[in-house]
Amino acid sequence: MEIKILGSGCSRCRELEKRTREALEKAGFHASVTKVDQMQDIARYHVMATPALVVDEVVETKGRIPSVEEVIQILIRHFA
């Protein structure tokens, strides 16, 4: 599983990364987490509002910070 956090590196993007890592730990999943901060790379995902959470190349959330519990549910869907 590959997870990407799309955003410029702002506090909201850092919070999404923190919650994502916490969700991985709570759920007991292992995955790589990469930050994507270049606008041309973010644009490839057709994301206009950051932060965005991408799991296995699927944009799961954009423009908001999901709760840890919501991230866990997203991860479970991808692990199933």
Legacy VTK file of the C-alpha trace (Angstrom):
# vtk DataFile Version 3.0
C-alpha trace
ASCII
DATASET POLYDATA
POINTS 80 float
0.000 0.000 0.000
1.243 3.441 -0.931
-0.081 6.585 0.721
0.522 10.120 -0.486
-0.204 13.367 1.291
-0.735 16.127 -1.256
-0.110 19.678 -0.131
2.317 22.541 0.135
3.607 21.571 3.566
1.279 23.838 5.519
0.068 23.047 9.031
-3.064 21.338 7.642
-0.925 19.073 5.470
1.294 18.194 8.425
-1.810 17.411 10.506
-3.125 15.062 7.795
0.226 13.280 7.723
0.198 12.974 11.528
-3.334 11.543 11.559
-2.505 9.155 8.730
0.545 7.803 10.545
-1.514 7.486 13.740
-4.225 5.596 11.829
-1.645 3.206 10.381
-0.258 2.523 13.828
-3.674 2.049 15.460
-4.836 -0.293 12.701
-1.557 -2.205 12.663
-1.007 -1.608 8.950
2.311 -0.973 7.265
2.551 1.392 4.318
4.874 3.977 2.871
3.783 7.584 3.378
5.081 10.132 0.900
4.574 13.879 0.858
3.863 15.434 -2.539
4.379 19.190 -2.427
5.076 20.214 -6.008
2.041 21.839 -7.630
2.572 20.130 -10.994
2.574 16.732 -9.239
-0.521 17.608 -7.180
-2.317 18.775 -10.355
-1.882 15.300 -11.877
-4.421 14.077 -9.327
-6.918 16.804 -10.344
-6.877 18.129 -6.782
-7.738 21.803 -6.438
-7.932 21.951 -2.624
-5.312 20.582 -0.266
-4.529 18.711 1.828
-5.463 15.547 0.012
-5.063 11.899 0.935
-4.204 9.459 -1.857
-4.160 5.707 -1.208
-2.899 3.397 -3.947
-3.322 6.231 -6.498
-6.979 6.852 -5.505
-7.807 10.314 -4.148
-9.751 9.552 -0.968
-10.105 13.025 0.577
-9.312 16.543 -0.532
-9.599 19.992 0.978
-10.142 18.726 4.527
-8.510 16.787 7.332
-10.327 13.516 8.061
-10.377 12.105 11.589
-8.048 9.272 12.525
-11.058 6.963 12.585
-12.050 7.969 9.057
-8.516 7.350 7.811
-8.606 3.900 9.424
-11.834 3.112 7.546
-10.247 4.264 4.271
-7.213 2.045 4.923
-9.389 -0.955 5.746
-11.148 -0.602 2.373
-7.785 -0.745 0.630
-6.467 -3.654 2.663
-9.598 -5.731 2.042
LINES 1 81
80 0 1 2 3 4 5 6 7 8 9 10 11 12 13 14 15 16 17 18 19 20 21 22 23 24 25 26 27 28 29 30 31 32 33 34 35 36 37 38 39 40 41 42 43 44 45 46 47 48 49 50 51 52 53 54 55 56 57 58 59 60 61 62 63 64 65 66 67 68 69 70 71 72 73 74 75 76 77 78 79
